[in-house]
Amino acid sequence: MSADPTQVLAFETDCHIFSGCGFPGPGLHSFLFEPIFGDADSNIYFNKTMLLALLGTVIIVGFFWAAFRKPKVVPGKLQMVAEAGYDFVRRGIVYETLGKREGEKYVPLMVSIFFFVWMMNLWSIIPLAQFPVTSIIAYPAALALIVYVLWMSVTFKRHGFVGGLKNLTGYDKSLGGVLPLIMVIEFFSNVLVRPFTHAVRLFANMFAGHTLLLLFTIASWYLLNGIGIAYAGVSFVMVIVMTAFELFIQAVQAYVFVLLACTFIQGAVAEHH
């Protein structure tokens, strides 16, 4: 308990309305975790989000390994689920964006990114974990960087240096006098803005979703006192509603992240006219 009884800390469970403490709303502290081992000043640092990312990777690899280690012509339940997920990304995203001939080589990477992002999002509603890893900007930024490097590599490999620059700047001599302006806008859009928004879109959605879940969850507990119990019930219903909504958003964000990645690559492989 804090020294001043009227100043109750956010993590103290006896903080309720009418008990002399303010509402312990979520904030940046809700996204900061003490290291499991090591410290921020050393070269070795490992915290909860890193553990969840590692566990998520193990779960995904383990799931697909178990599903496909002994594939059968007539698939069992596990293989059927894995094939459905793999085929959804392959046909529903990659083939639809890049075409079968061009997109086949990118299927393994896009499937990996999709399920990794989805798993990192799902941690938000899994008991004990209850935190979306992608609400820490470093993880979406790292994934966006992978896509960005691939995008730039494919662009210049396919078109050469000059052709790659034309591709990135939207060069089209038929535009006449506005061509220089269009080239500057397209260059900054492709080289700076798109990779930035690619990462931020995922991060911002998961950050906001987790904050709302925390807000209603904390409010449900905070209002459990006197007449506030009636309001606590309403807040708890919102927790259930927001959890269901988050389930939908988590899958959508994984889909959008991979769809945008395929769209970038589609622009890279498109023939310049």
N, C-alpha and C positions, 0 to 999 in steps of 0.2 A: 504494500500500500504506500502511496506517496505520502510525504510528510504533511502536506496540507490536505485534509480530508475532503475539501471542496474541489480539489483538482485531481480527478480520477483519470488515470492513463487509459489509452484506447484498448490495451490488451487486458484490462482488469474486468473480470466477469461479473462483478457486482455493480456495474454501472447501468442504472436504469433511469427512466424518466421519473421525476419527482424525488430522486434520491440525492440531489445536490451536485450532480455532475452534468457536464454538457454532452451533447451528442458526439460520440467518437467516430466521426465520419472517415471514410477512406481517403487516402491521399498518396503522395509519392512514397511514404513509408510502407504502404501496402505492397510495393513492388521491389522493396529492398530486403535482402536476406543476409543474415550472418553466414559467414563461411562454415561449411561442415568441417573442413580442415584448411590450414593455411590462413593467410590474411591478405588484404588488398595491397599491402606494401611489398609482399614477397613475390617470387616467380611462380609459386604454387598456390593456386586459389581454386576452391571447389565449393559451390553452393547448391542450393536446392534446384535452381533452374538448370544448372549443368547436369545434375543428377537425373532430372526428369527428361532432358534431351537425350542423355545416354540410355536411360531405360526405354524411352520411346523408340530409339534406334534398334535396340535389342529386340523389342517386341515385334517391330515391323519385319526385321530380318528373320526372326524366329518363326513368325507366322507364315511368311512366304516359303521359307525353307521347309517347314513341316507340310505345307500344302503341295509343294512341287518336288519334293525329294524322291518320291516314287509315284510319278504321274500315271494315271490310269485312263484308258479310253473312255470308260464309263466312270466319271469322277465321283468321289465321295463328297460329303457335305463340305468339308474344309476346302478341298480342291475346287469345288463348285463356287464357293464364296470368293476365293482368291482369283479364279478365272473371271468371275463377274466384275470384280474390282479392276483387274488388269485390263479387261476388254472395254470397260467404261472409259478409262483414260485413253486407251489406244484408239478406239473408234469414235468415241464421243467428243474427244478434245483434239488429239493429235491428227488423226486422219481428216477430221472435219476442217481443220485449219491449214494443214500442210499437204494434205493428200497422202495416199498410201505409199506411193513410190518415194516421195521426198521425206515423209515423216517417219518411216519405219525405223530409221537409225536413231531417232530421238525418243522413241517410246520408252526404253528402259530408264532414261534419266527423268522423263516427265512423270512416269509412274512412281519413281522413287521420291521425287519432290512432292507430288500430290499426297501420298500417304504419310510422308514425314510431316508436312504442314498440318494435315488433318489430325495426326496423332498429337502434335504439339498443341493444337487448339483444344483437343478433347480433354487434356489434363485439367482444364478449367472446371469440369463438372465431375471429375473422378474423386471420390472421397479420399481424404488424407493428402492428395496432391493439391487439388483445388486451386490450380494456377496455370493459366495459359502461357507456355514458354514464349510464344510469338508476341506477347505483350511487352517483351524486352526487345528493344529495337535492334540489338546486335544480331539476333537470329534471323529476322526477315532481311536485314541488310546483307548478311552473309549469303543467303539464298539468292537474293537479287543480284549480288556481285557475280555469283556463279553463272546466272543467266546472262548477265551483261557481258562477261568475258566470252561466253559462247557466241552470243549475238555478234559482237565485234569481230571475233575470229572468223565466223562464217561469212560475214559481210565482205571482209577484205580477201579472204581466200577465194570466194566465188567471183568477185568482180575486179580484183587487183586494187592497188592503192588509189589510183585516180577514179576508177569505177566505184570503189567503196565510198569515197568522199561524195561522189555524185549521188549515190544511193542514200547516204545519211543526210544530205542537204536538200534532197528533193529537186535536183537540177532538172530543169525542163526549159529549154530555150524558147519554147512557144509562149512562155509567160511574159516575155518582153521586158519592159522597164521595171516591173515589180520583182523580177527574178532575184536580184541581190537581197532584197528584204525577206523574201520567202526562204532563201538559202540560209540566212542567219537564223531565222525563227526555227526552221527545221533542224538545223545543226544543234542548237541549244536544247530543243525538244528531245531529240534522239539521244544526244550524248550526255545530257545532264538531267533534264526533267523526268523523262520516262523511267530511268532506273531508280531515281529518287522516289517517285510516286509509287512505283512497283513495290518497294519496301514499305513505305509509309502507309499505303492502303491496308495492308495486312496488319501491320503494327497498330494503327489507330483503331481499327475495328475491334481487335481483340482487347486492346487497352480499355476502350470505352465499355465493351461488354462486361469485362471483369469488374470494372468500377461500379457498374449498375448492379451486378449481382452482389457485390460486397455491400453496397448501399442498402439494399432491401434486406439482406441477411442480417446486417448489424442492426438495422432499424427494428426488425422483428424481435430481436433479443432486448434491445434498448426499451421498447415500449411495453415489455412484460412487467407492468407494475400498475396496480390500481385500475383506473378506468382506461389506461393505455392499452390494456389487454385486447380490447375490441379492435383497436387500430393495428395491433400486432398481428391479428389474424389476417387483416387486409394486406399487410406488408408481406406476410408469409405466402399468401396466394400469389403475390407479385414475384416472389422468389421462384415459385414453380413455373409461372408463366415465362419469366426471363430465362430460366434454365432450358425450357423447351425451345424458346426462340434462339438461344445460344447454340443449341444443337444444330439448328438449321443454318445459322450464320457460319458456324465452324466449317461445315461442309462446303458452303458457298464460297468462303474465302479461299479454301484449298483449290476449288475449281477455278475461281477467277485468277488466282496467282499463276496456275499452270496455263490457263487460256491466254493470258497476257504474254507469258514466256513463249508460247507457240506463235503468237501473233508477231512478236519481235523477230523471231527466226524466219517466219514467213516473209516478212519485209526484207530480210537479209538475202533470202534466196530468190526473191522476185527479180526478173530480168528488167534491167534499166532501159528505158526507151528515150 
